[in-house]
Amino acid sequence: MATTQTAQRYVGGGVLRKEDPELLTGQARYIDDLTVPGMLWMHVVRSPYAHARIVSVDTSAAAAMPGVIEVWSGEDLASEWQGSLPCAWPVTEDIRMPTHWPVARDEVRHVGEAVAVVIAETRAQAKDAAEAVSVQY
């Protein structure tokens, strides 16, 4: 009986949220607001195409920019991976799992698929360098 009374008290009624004042006044802190000494920033270059073959990825201009630590394409990282990403839920033993790399190597299969990764000292430097990566599809 107590469970029914408790449910009736909350169903259809407003619940006072403790976090609202911070969110509404701009005082809330998000994970994106946190920094630590020596922290680096990453920006991912993403495909604007739903399906396309990658002809080339030129990272040289981005790598030469101030504050940039590293710029990697899928081909640059290929030797670091043991294989493609596994299927999270193989339904049967004989399921065919297509090759799918964390950063695309030869083709992109959806809009927003990662094509290159930029590591830099600041968020702005990482974003600027990502815009300097030239991808030919």
PLY file of the C-alpha trace (Angstrom):
ply
format ascii 1.0
element vertex 137
property float x
property float y
property float z
element edge 136
property int vertex1
property int vertex2
end_header
0.00 0.00 0.00
2.83 2.40 0.82
4.33 1.87 -2.66
1.08 2.92 -4.33
0.86 6.08 -2.23
4.49 6.96 -3.01
3.93 6.42 -6.74
0.80 8.58 -6.69
2.74 11.38 -5.06
5.26 11.54 -7.97
3.23 10.49 -11.01
1.95 13.56 -12.81
3.60 15.96 -10.38
6.69 18.08 -10.63
9.90 16.94 -9.01
12.16 19.58 -7.53
15.56 19.22 -9.17
18.65 20.22 -7.23
20.81 20.97 -10.28
18.51 23.51 -11.97
19.79 26.73 -10.32
23.37 26.03 -11.46
22.25 25.16 -14.98
19.95 28.17 -15.33
22.47 30.69 -14.03
25.44 29.39 -16.04
27.29 28.21 -12.94
27.23 24.49 -13.79
30.52 22.79 -14.62
30.69 20.26 -17.41
33.44 17.80 -18.29
34.37 20.12 -21.16
35.11 22.87 -18.61
37.77 20.86 -16.78
41.47 21.26 -17.49
44.57 19.77 -15.92
48.21 20.84 -16.28
49.80 19.43 -19.43
46.44 18.46 -20.90
46.26 18.06 -24.68
43.23 18.51 -26.91
42.00 16.24 -29.67
39.88 17.17 -32.66
38.55 14.58 -35.08
38.33 15.34 -38.80
35.05 13.80 -39.97
33.67 12.82 -43.34
30.96 14.99 -44.89
29.93 12.05 -47.10
27.67 9.10 -46.40
29.80 6.76 -48.52
32.99 7.59 -50.37
36.42 6.21 -51.20
39.33 8.06 -49.62
41.86 8.97 -52.31
44.29 10.76 -50.01
44.63 12.42 -46.61
47.26 15.17 -46.44
48.13 16.08 -42.85
51.35 18.01 -43.56
49.86 21.52 -43.33
48.12 20.67 -40.07
51.24 19.08 -38.59
53.24 22.26 -39.26
50.83 24.53 -37.37
51.78 26.02 -33.98
50.86 23.95 -30.94
50.14 20.79 -32.92
51.65 17.69 -31.31
50.48 14.98 -33.75
48.17 14.47 -36.71
47.20 10.96 -37.75
45.18 9.54 -40.60
43.75 6.03 -40.61
46.73 4.80 -42.63
49.14 6.35 -40.12
47.46 4.41 -37.32
46.93 1.13 -39.18
50.07 -0.49 -37.78
48.93 0.33 -34.23
45.76 -1.77 -34.47
45.52 -5.53 -34.28
42.45 -5.48 -36.51
39.22 -3.70 -37.12
36.64 -2.94 -34.44
34.76 -6.09 -33.46
31.03 -6.51 -33.80
29.52 -5.73 -30.41
26.86 -8.40 -30.70
27.64 -11.27 -33.08
24.29 -12.97 -33.57
25.59 -16.21 -35.04
28.95 -17.97 -35.28
29.12 -17.51 -39.05
28.20 -13.81 -39.13
30.22 -11.79 -41.63
31.71 -8.77 -39.90
32.90 -6.02 -42.25
36.23 -4.36 -41.62
35.64 -1.17 -39.66
38.62 0.83 -38.42
38.45 3.43 -35.62
39.74 6.00 -38.15
38.76 5.29 -41.76
41.52 4.02 -44.03
40.20 3.41 -47.53
36.57 4.47 -47.48
34.01 6.16 -45.28
30.68 4.50 -44.64
28.68 7.24 -42.95
28.58 11.00 -42.49
30.75 11.92 -39.54
33.07 8.91 -39.72
36.55 9.79 -38.42
39.11 10.40 -41.18
41.98 11.96 -39.19
42.83 12.92 -35.62
44.65 16.06 -34.46
46.35 16.41 -31.05
47.31 19.94 -29.97
48.10 22.05 -26.93
44.83 24.00 -27.01
41.32 23.36 -28.24
41.57 26.20 -30.76
44.87 24.91 -32.15
43.41 21.42 -32.55
40.33 22.75 -34.34
42.35 25.05 -36.61
44.72 22.22 -37.53
41.80 19.88 -38.23
40.50 22.41 -40.74
43.93 22.33 -42.44
43.78 18.56 -43.04
43.08 17.98 -46.74
41.02 14.91 -47.58
40.40 13.95 -51.20
37.43 11.65 -51.80
0 1
1 2
2 3
3 4
4 5
5 6
6 7
7 8
8 9
9 10
10 11
11 12
12 13
13 14
14 15
15 16
16 17
17 18
18 19
19 20
20 21
21 22
22 23
23 24
24 25
25 26
26 27
27 28
28 29
29 30
30 31
31 32
32 33
33 34
34 35
35 36
36 37
37 38
38 39
39 40
40 41
41 42
42 43
43 44
44 45
45 46
46 47
47 48
48 49
49 50
50 51
51 52
52 53
53 54
54 55
55 56
56 57
57 58
58 59
59 60
60 61
61 62
62 63
63 64
64 65
65 66
66 67
67 68
68 69
69 70
70 71
71 72
72 73
73 74
74 75
75 76
76 77
77 78
78 79
79 80
80 81
81 82
82 83
83 84
84 85
85 86
86 87
87 88
88 89
89 90
90 91
91 92
92 93
93 94
94 95
95 96
96 97
97 98
98 99
99 100
100 101
101 102
102 103
103 104
104 105
105 106
106 107
107 108
108 109
109 110
110 111
111 112
112 113
113 114
114 115
115 116
116 117
117 118
118 119
119 120
120 121
121 122
122 123
123 124
124 125
125 126
126 127
127 128
128 129
129 130
130 131
131 132
132 133
133 134
134 135
135 136
